[in-house]
């Protein structure tokens, strides 16, 4: 990962992003804990995640906007607006104010579309292609590593002072991020005027993904995982109920997951360079499938925590190669729309899975739900492996790092 930090400007970008990621790690779990505490409903707590992914439906429109503006400017303004968006949480007083929490979750979801798309563009402007995996690994490791402390701090602060204090901390993190990112020295891509019909501009990202022989297969397999991963988030409180743990114990599980995520993140760039993006992605998904299955069969909360460690290892090994593949293969002029299209194709199934998961948690045991998730992730990994890995050419580390470039279309 050190290669990325040798790139001028990346250290400042990393510092700014680390500040906002810290705020996210403190806040995000608190939103659902807050709803659970106010209403006592697992289903309503699960719907909080649903509102976070709902804005992905409008991602193509946001992607056009991102491609038309300088990426650094979008990141700075986007972080400042995100700081404003969380402040209404200080008005929440009781169960009748849950709509405020859900509104903030919805606005958070908008930032989840705009900021990553702008970041992908800025990374392409700032970091050479051969260092993208290092940049992604460092950011993903930091993001997941915050799970060691962020959720615990957020839950503790929520229990001590209330959600308003967490909101102020999160808002401050966005302001710091905007201030630091504004100083990043970068020669940015200058957007060119696009005279294509609006519909062509709107669908450019999707059309690129559909025409890319590697990304389309990866998205099918990855999408199978995303289609069910929301079941886990919706059923996490049912798991805690089964083992007699309070809702705030979810912060402990997420922190334990962070232990594995640090190890997985530190290893991810090496794994990608040795196996290629596609091979590393398959390995990461396989680890996730196994760990979720262990969680489904776990006889005690201690075994669940072990499974969460393995989940943590698997997450960077899926998201680092996936994001690197998307960044590397996307034309700079389309990176915002491609990122937005990926967000739609990933978050729409996730939104559906969160809604379905909120219903399933009332019909099935959490063990059955976890079993369904494990099977779907395993099928997704098999799809990618059969469609791409069997036809990839093996070579040295540098060839393997970009092996997906030469994978012919399957089928």
C-alpha positions, 0 to 999 in steps of 0.5 A: 500500500505504500506505493499510493503514498508516494504519489504527490497529493494522495496523503492529503486526500487520504487524510481528508477521507479518513476524517469523514470515514471516522465520522461515518463509522461512529454514526451509521450503526447509531441510526438503526440503534436509535430507531430500535431503541425508540420503537422496539422494532427489529423491522423498523430498525432494518428499514433504516438501512433501506433508506440509505440505499434508496437514493441509488435509484437516482444514481444515473442522474447524479453520475451525469452531474459528477462527470460534468464537474471537477471531481475535487470540487464535488468532494469538497461541496459534497462533504459540506452538504453532508455535514448540514444533512446530519444536523436535523438529528439534534431535533429527535426526541421520541418515537414520533421523530423516527421520520427525521432519522429516516430522512437523514438516512436518505440524505446519507444515501445521496452522499453514498452515490455522489462522493464515491463517484467523485472519488473514483474520478479524482483517483484516476486523475491523481494516482497512476493505474499501477498504484490504484490497488494500493490506494483502494487497499489503504482506504478500505483498510482504514474504513474497515479498521475504524470498525474496531473503535467507531461503532463502540464509540458511537454506541457509547456516546449514544448511550451517554449523551444521546444521538444528537452528540453523535450527529455533531461529531459526524458533521464535524468530520465532514467539515474537516474532510472538505477542508483538507481535500480542498488543498489536494494538488491535482491536475484534474480532467477537464470535462468536455461538452457532451452533445449526445441526447440526454438519454444517451448520456444518462445510460452511458455508464450502463451501456459501458458495463454491458459491453465490457466483457469482464465487468458484466460477468463480475457484476452478475456474481457480485450482484448475487451477493448484494441481492441477499446481503441486506438480509444480514443487516435486517436480521442482526437484531434478531440474532442478538435477541436469540442470544439475549444480547441488547441492541447496542451489542451490535457495535461489538460485533461490528468492532470484532469484524474490524479486526479481520478487516484490518488483516484483510485490508493489509493483505488485499493489495498483495492478493490482487497483485498475485491473483488478479482482481478477478481471482482475489474477488472470488477468494473474498466472496468464498470467505464471506460465504463460509463465514456466514454459514458458520454464523448460521450454525453457531451454537454461541455468541462466541462462535458468531464473533469468530465468524465475524472476524472472517467476514472482516477478512473477506470484505476488503478482498471483495471490495478492493479488487472490485473497485480497482477493476471498475476504476481501471477499466472505466474511461475517465470521461465516463467514470462518474456515470459508470460508478453511478451505474454500478451503484444502481446495479448494486444498491437496487438489489440491496434495497430490495434485500433490506426490505425483504429481509425486514419481512423475512426476519418476522417469518424465519429464524436468523439461522435460516436467513444466514443460510440463504445468504451463504448459498447466494454468495457461494453461487455468485463466486462460482459464476465469476470463477466459471465465467472468467477464471477458467479462461484467464491466462496465468503469468507473473505478478504484473500479468496477474494483477491485470489478467482481467484485461485479457479475459475473453467473453464467456458464453 
